[in-house]
């Protein structure tokens, strides 16, 4: 399943549902098929997401390329190329930043 984060401030951010649900939880939102980050909630959601990005980068900082995972297991059990949390969250953080600047909410599943 795919989740599309949308805002009138910028282009859509599309993620696999398992990844999107993780991002929702990081932002302090309930993981679900539909939701909203209101304008009032944007600063906190963005702060949480940035903190997770920083923590992920810090954790991987000392690793060589050989030490980093090459694959991860998808919810259906298949292997897919590994993508770090920082890489996955960056487009969503940018969407939240633009939404905050333009004072519009971010929604999904609508």
N, C-alpha and C positions, 0 to 999 in steps of 0.2 A: 504494500500500500504506500501511497505517496501523500505527503502533507505539503501544502503550499502556504507559506507565510506571505501575507499581502499587506501593503500599505500604499496610500495615495502619495507618499513621499518618494517612493523609489520602485524599482522593479521587484518582481516576485522572487522569493527564495524557496526552492523546491528541495525537499529532503525525503529520504526513505522514512517511513513512520517510526521505526525503532530509534533512529537518530534524532528525529524531530521530537519524539517524546522525551528523550534524554535532555534535549535543549530546553524544553518546556519546564522540566523539573529543575534544571539549573537556574532558570529565570524565576523560579518560585511559583510556577503555574502548575495546575493539575494537568497531567498528560491526558489528552483526549482528542477526539476527532474535530471538535470545534472549540474555539477559544478566542480570547482577546487580551492584549496588553494595552491597557488604557493609557492615555497621555500621562496621567498621574503616576502610573506604575512603571513607565518607561525608565526613569532614572535608576530605580532599584534593579529592574530586570537587566539593564545594560551593565550596571556595576557587577552583578552576580556573574553575568556571562564573561565579562572581561577578567574577573578574578579566576574563573575556571580556565580561560585561555592562558593566562599568565602561569597558573599552577601547572598546566599541561606542558607548556614550553620549558618551565623550570625543571620538571621531572625528566624531560628528554634531553636537556642541555648537555649533559656529559656523555651521552650515548653516541657510539659510533654508528655508522649506517648498518653495519652487520648486526649490531645489538638491537636494532629496532625491528619490530615485527613486520613481516612482509604481507601477511594475510590475517584476516579476522573471520569469525564465523557469523554469518547472517542468521536472522531468526528462523529461516527455513532450513538451516543446517548447511547450506552451501558456503564455500569459501569465497571471500571477495577481497580485493586488495585492501590493505590496512590504510586508513586515513586517520590522522590524529584528531583529537578533539579541537585543537587550535585551528586546524585547517577546515574542519567541518563548521565550526562556530563563527569564523571570520565573516562570511557573507551575512549571517543573521545579525551579528553585532553591527555591521555597517547599516543594515536596514533599520535597526533600532536607533542608531545615531541620526540618520536622516529623518526618521519619524519624530524623534525628539526635537530636532531643529525646526521642523515644520509643524510641530504640535498636532500630530495625527496619530491614531492608534495603529497597532499591528494586529491583524486578525488571521485566523486560519479556519478552514472548513466551512466557509460561508459561500 
